[in-house]
Amino acid sequence: MRPDQEEPGDPLTRTQAFEDFYLWHFDMMTRFVARPTADPHTMADLTAEIFLAALHSRHTYRPGRGNKTGWLYGVARNVLGGPATPH
């Protein structure tokens, strides 16, 4: 999806809509992961880890504290900052 399109409905509370959330943010997260990592296989693995972590921690999202994209960047920073992440 393009950034100028309307963001999908609340995927963090409905499991079926998580795919839309994933598709909406996939390119953005891939670019974010590409900064510290040039290897395409590592980028794909880290991007997958980010979305898996987001899926498992979606209950922590609080709309009053920011939007879903900002929350996802926080999840991504946690994944990239983990001890098992190659840099």
N, C-alpha and C positions, 0 to 999 in steps of 0.2 A: 504494500500500500504506500501511497505517496503521503508525505507530511501534510499536504494541503487538504487531504481528505478528512472526513469526520472520523474521530476516534471511535472504535467499537464500544458497545455498551459495557457494563461493569463485569469484566471477565474474572475479576479476582474473587467474586462471590459465586459465580456459576462455572462449574468445571467445563461444561460443553463450550462455553465462550472463550476458554483459554486459548484455543487455536487461533481465534481472531486476534487476541492480544499478542500472541506469538508472531503472527504474520505482520501485524502492524509495527512491531518493534524489532523484528529480526535484522533488517539492514542496519538499523541504528546500533544495535548491540554488536554486530559483526564489525562495524567501523570502530567501535569503542575498543574491542578486543584486538583489532589490527594495530593499534598504537604500540603496545609493548611486544607484539608477536607478529613476525612476518611469515611464519610457516603456516600454510593453509590448513593442514591437518590439525595443528594445535589450535588455530582460530576456530575451526569447526567444533572441536572438543570443548573449548572454553565457552563458546556461545551456547552449546547444548547444556553445559553445567550451569550456566547462568539461568536459563529457563527452567531447568529442573529445580534449582534452588528456589526460584520464584514460585513455582507451582507448589512446592512443599511449604513455603512460608507465606503464602498469599493471605493467610489469616492475620498476619502482622500489619497489613496495609491499613492505614488510618487516613481517610480522605481529608480530614481537617488539618493534617500535617503536611499536605502537599499532593501533587498529582501522581498518577500511576507511573508516568515516565520517570519522574524523579526518584520514586521508590525503587523502580527497576535498576536505575543507575546505582543506587545504594546497594542493592543485592549484587550487582556486577562487581562493584568495588570490593565487597566482602569475598566474593569468589576469587577474584584476581589477587587479593591480598592473602589468601590462604597459604599455608605452608607447602601444600603439594602442587602449587601452581608453578609451572616453568615460566621463566621470564626471558 
